[in-house]
């Protein structure tokens, strides 16, 4: 089943919230991890998860 990278990131953020991480910690994940992923996928014109994009 193909998954949108944006859906995966949204789900990851929801999980982080259930772990009771602070908003600042979740923002740090967004800035340091999720934003670069989103940028890479947008540059490739793709939104479906593909591990090879990050290589």
Secondary structure as UniProt FT lines:
FT   HELIX           5..18
FT   TURN            19..20
FT   HELIX           23..29
FT   HELIX           30..34
FT   HELIX           35..44
FT   HELIX           51..54
//
